[in-house]
Amino acid sequence: MAKKRNSKDILAWTLIGIILIAYLAWTLFPFAWMFITSLKSRAIIYKPYFIPYFQFQPTLENWYNVLKGGYGPRAFINSLVVAVLSSLLSLILGALEGYGLSRFKFRKWKNRDIAVFILSQRMMPPVAVIIPYFLIMRTFALLDTWWALILAHSVFNLPLSTWLAMDFFNEIPIDVEDSALVDGCTYWGTFLRVTLPLSIPGLVAIYILCFIFSWNELLFALTLTYNKAYTVPVLIAGTLAFQQMAWWDLAVYTTLAIIPPVVLALMFEKYLVRGLTLGAVKF
Amino acid sequence: MARRIPVGWLFILPTIIFLLIMTIFPLIWSLALAFCSWKLAKGGIESHPEFIGLGNFLEAINSDRRYWNAMGYTWLYTAVAVTLEFLIGLGLAILLSFKEFRGRRFFRVAYLVPMACPPLGVAFMWRLLLHEDVGVLNKILMAIGLGRMRWMTDPWTARFALIMVDIWQWTPFMFLALLAALQALPVEPYEAALIDGASRWQILRYITIPMLKPVITTILLLRTIDCLKLFDYVYGITRGGPGLSTESASYYIYLVGLSYFDFGYASALSYILLVMMLALSMMLILRLRRGM
């Protein structure tokens, strides 16, 4: 635009700037407040002090108390194990399924119908299956173990991993595979040695998205774990339930719980919308 | 796309079998339970479900005012939250898509932070802010002379507070999806409109919105379906209170099933919710299917 800057333009840009910054403040203030709360000693934790060193003396005692043992570290280990393994399971199954749907033509049931069957899982309200899950896990003595949650979380991530994998594989030209097949490679070998290496960025993105959703999930974790395999959201929910909330512990738990998904989401920002809309919207 | 060899089944069968075991089988089981009476509080875990036909559904429809109260709030919450998230998200996306300017990427990235957070973490952050005696929001409101808000003890304020939290966390989703869609639009229609002397408003109303329509419908449906599953904020922030004013359908079903251990009745209630969501789900599924 080669237009000269007139006063109307400047006014418009100031207004836009104010709106954007106001929204930024609304977005980030809760994080800042929680982090600052985590640095306050118990005596002043309810006081509305905002600026460390000027208004109050920051302390790491809350962090120390949480990290030295007790419920906190255990919940983080549980969350980590469940998220790492359930995302791996979702990724493997989703990549196979996505590849199958992208490269082969199924005549009896059409490819689209299979994909839709998998997608329909994404729409189902989770409360509709928690009682059967509870009963199944109880039957196999899996209640309050990692495995119950790993299975549950990998199931609800399947629509995401399948649809995204299908989307990524569709973008890889089929000619590369055809030449490998001509050279005598098996289908399986072509998939492992030709297609997979080409789609690593996409597969990593799928894994990360599954990780975030598993890390954040509450309802299944609440239903299937009690006092051994509880995850971080369950720990936070449990601590929130007391009349006198332990703000000092909660502020630390929550800060720690937020860091992994936020860092990963910022790193894979490009894929976030694509994942959440199952490939319908791309950056 | 044209190879048709049985080897394809080896790729897709693991997932299909896994889903049949972990989704279809549980859904059938809970449908069967919906026609049974199975109250663990009475008979203990070793008791057996007893077939009672449509009894659970009749009870829910005829006499469970608590369930319909929760259902009513769930739909109200969804309608208000999705509408406001869409409008704010659209506004922000348009502001950021006006022109290339320094710091644009920064805003885009900073705005998305809330939606990556665990909802329970969000619940705690907002409980810090919304606490009626020592919360920061009330301190600010009092300092500027607006007085205390009864965030957690007044039914309508509490209902609104939960919606506000949802808006805080999920507006970024609308914003990012719309921004992505806006940036993918072709420029030709805009050039033509500028030559014809169209105003900004006319361009938005008659060019941008119609071109965005497919994306708008998809993300509205996605958000609506996810909002109707509302559970985490209720569990973490209000526990359904004050009274029963912020109970959501999922929260009430969870209580019936896993606090009162009335498995049969909870299954029936969850099927009512599932059926109510079915039409919306079908619309969304058909849209995504077309995009394949």
Interface residues (C-beta under 8 A of the other chain):
Chain A: M1 I16 I19 L20 Y23 L24 W26 T27 L28 P30 F31 W33 M34 T37 Y46 K47 P48 L93 G94 L96 E97 Y99 G100 L101 S102 R103 F104 K105 F106 R107 R112 I114 A115 V116 F117 I118 L119 S120 Q121 M123 M124 P125 P126 V127 A128 V129 I130 I131 P132 Y133 F134 L135 I136 L151 A152 V155 L158 T162 W163 M166 I174 Y187 W188 F191 I212 W215 N216 L218 L219 L222 T223 V232 P233 I236 A237 L240 A241 M245 W247 L250 A251 Y253 T254 A257 I258 P261 V262 L264 A265 L266 E269 L272 V273 L276 T277 L278 G279 A280 V281 K282 F283
Chain B: M1 A2 R3 R4 I5 V7 G8 W9 L10 F11 I12 P14 T15 I16 F18 L19 M22 T23 F25 P26 L27 W29 S30 L33 L92 L95 L96 F98 K99 F107 R108 V109 A110 Y111 L112 V113 P114 M115 A116 C117 P118 P119 L120 G121 V122 A123 F124 M125 W126 R127 L128 L129 D133 V134 V136 K139 W168 P172 F173 L176 A177 A180 A181 Q183 A184 V215 T218 I219 L222 I225 L228 K229 F231 D232 Y235 G236 R239 A249 S250 I253 Y254 G257 L258 F263 A266 S267 S270 Y271 L273 L274 M277 L280 S281 L284 I285 R287 L288 R289 G291 M292
